Amino acid sequence: MLPTPTPDALAHSQRVTAYLRSLIEDADGWIPFSHYMEAALYAPGLGYYAAGAMKFGAAGDFVTAPEMTPLFGRTLAHAIAPVLAETGGEVLELGAGSGRLAADVLGELERTNALPARYCILEVSADLRQRQQETIARELPQFAGRVQWLDALPEHFSGVILGNEVLDALPVELVHWTEAGPKVRGVALDGEIFVWQDHPIADAALRARAETLNLPPGYVSEINLAAEALIASLAQSLDRGLILMVDYGFSASEYYHPQRHMGTLRAHYRHHALDDPFYLPGLCDLTAHVDFSAVAQAGIAAGLELSGYTSQASFLLNSGLTELLMQTPPTDAAAYLPQANAVQRLVSPAEMGELFKVIGFGTGGIAPLAGFARGDRRHSL
Ligand SMILES: C[S@@+](CC[C@H](N)C(=O)[O-])C[C@H]1O[C@@H](n2cnc3c(N)ncnc32)[C@H](O)[C@@H]1O
């Protein structure tokens, strides 16, 4: 049974729905799903990420790794510290959510005397930018000047570009493979109700990708051109250093597996995963798994070196997660048990350890990362 939204939340969702309808009407009755997803998530003051929804944590709709334990961010700090030292560079975090990861990474870099001159955040949501500023001001007031929010990617950047669960939050194209070839799936109106409608693919890049995938009639799935474009822009910005992206997904052969014929698009509402992306617009997160083969190819095509691809479990364990956990004595059960429990969720194959992956791209000849030393799976992409 799904929790009932409050009257205020319902009124907000009705405003978002009216806005989405107006987009469809203004576009002569049809928009591609990527436009629906973009607006439902990011329309200023309306979209899920751009208005006041709680989103993360127990009272929100989903829980991300940084919200589960500070050990996630602390481990990532150890993973990236050698690159910061080697490049003398900075950190740039994309899509920083509540600011939790930034606070944990910075705290650990300070403890280990590895602080960069700046920790930059690029965040598309004004609401989340404010939340991140509050988190940093509350927990790390000494870093007020060191953390900076950017409005666009810098033209030149050295150091580490980091993103946790950013690629899965980018608007995806939906494609329906039919007897007559692939069609782009979009949203139309039947009276006031959103309905699916398939159109010929006008975008040449999307059509070429859909034709190359050549999936059987009836197959519906996503193609995330925005993720590929983001990696290409990061490649342009990064002079020397590392791009590290953590997200859930798989290689193309698993992504477009015959059994996954309904794709991976889901709505998340109060810790329930739903198949219906039209449910309560503005109150639900919309996400799709990441096709890491496409991400890898986009990076390589943009001139980056693929420095590693592995499971979240391998990356965190290689980077010293267990050693950090052991800094809390197991005899101090009240402190140790919640951390051990969160670590178990991060690395267990039945939870996040296997579904979540870490992909790294390097440029400028930086040394290999310890995080990819064991369990590297680049060959599977
Ligand atoms: C699923 S949330 C993850 C938040 C946080 N990284 C975490 O792990 O808790 C996705 C985040 O990416 C942001 N985002 C989406 N598109 C982005 C883009 N093109 N550039 C930067 N941030 C983006 C969202 O506003 C949000 O902060």
The ligand as an SDF file (V2000), in Angstrom:
LIG
                    3D

 27 29  0  0  0  0  0  0  0  0999 V2000
   19.8590   10.7010   -7.3670 C   0  0  0  0  0  0  0  0  0  0  0  0
   20.4500   12.2780   -6.8720 S   0  0  0  0  0  0  0  0  0  0  0  0
   21.9820   11.8340   -6.0940 C   0  0  0  0  0  0  0  0  0  0  0  0
   22.4410   12.8430   -5.0790 C   0  0  0  0  0  0  0  0  0  0  0  0
   23.7450   12.5570   -4.3460 C   0  0  0  0  0  0  0  0  0  0  0  0
   24.8780   12.4710   -5.2560 N   0  0  0  0  0  0  0  0  0  0  0  0
   23.6470   11.3210   -3.5070 C   0  0  0  0  0  0  0  0  0  0  0  0
   24.3180   10.3410   -3.8100 O   0  0  0  0  0  0  0  0  0  0  0  0
   22.9050   11.3370   -2.5190 O   0  0  0  0  0  0  0  0  0  0  0  0
   20.9280   13.0390   -8.4070 C   0  0  0  0  0  0  0  0  0  0  0  0
   21.6050   14.3820   -8.2750 C   0  0  0  0  0  0  0  0  0  0  0  0
   22.1180   14.8040   -9.5490 O   0  0  0  0  0  0  0  0  0  0  0  0
   21.7370   16.1510   -9.8040 C   0  0  0  0  0  0  0  0  0  0  0  0
   21.8410   16.3780  -11.2540 N   0  0  0  0  0  0  0  0  0  0  0  0
   21.0300   15.9520  -12.2240 C   0  0  0  0  0  0  0  0  0  0  0  0
   21.4640   16.3120  -13.4400 N   0  0  0  0  0  0  0  0  0  0  0  0
   22.6400   16.9470  -13.2540 C   0  0  0  0  0  0  0  0  0  0  0  0
   23.6140   17.5520  -14.1300 C   0  0  0  0  0  0  0  0  0  0  0  0
   23.4550   17.5550  -15.4400 N   0  0  0  0  0  0  0  0  0  0  0  0
   24.6860   18.1220  -13.5690 N   0  0  0  0  0  0  0  0  0  0  0  0
   24.8630   18.1270  -12.2330 C   0  0  0  0  0  0  0  0  0  0  0  0
   23.9700   17.5840  -11.3600 N   0  0  0  0  0  0  0  0  0  0  0  0
   22.8780   17.0040  -11.8590 C   0  0  0  0  0  0  0  0  0  0  0  0
   20.3850   16.2260   -9.1260 C   0  0  0  0  0  0  0  0  0  0  0  0
   19.8950   17.5180   -8.9440 O   0  0  0  0  0  0  0  0  0  0  0  0
   20.7050   15.5040   -7.8120 C   0  0  0  0  0  0  0  0  0  0  0  0
   21.4290   16.3190   -6.9270 O   0  0  0  0  0  0  0  0  0  0  0  0
  1  2  1  0
  2  3  1  0
  2 10  1  0
  3  4  1  0
  4  5  1  0
  5  6  1  0
  5  7  1  0
  7  8  2  0
  7  9  1  0
 10 11  1  0
 11 12  1  0
 11 26  1  0
 12 13  1  0
 13 14  1  0
 13 24  1  0
 14 15  1  0
 14 23  1  0
 15 16  2  0
 16 17  1  0
 17 18  1  0
 17 23  2  0
 18 19  1  0
 18 20  2  0
 20 21  1  0
 21 22  2  0
 22 23  1  0
 24 25  1  0
 24 26  1  0
 26 27  1  0
M  CHG  2   2   1   9  -1
M  END
$$$$
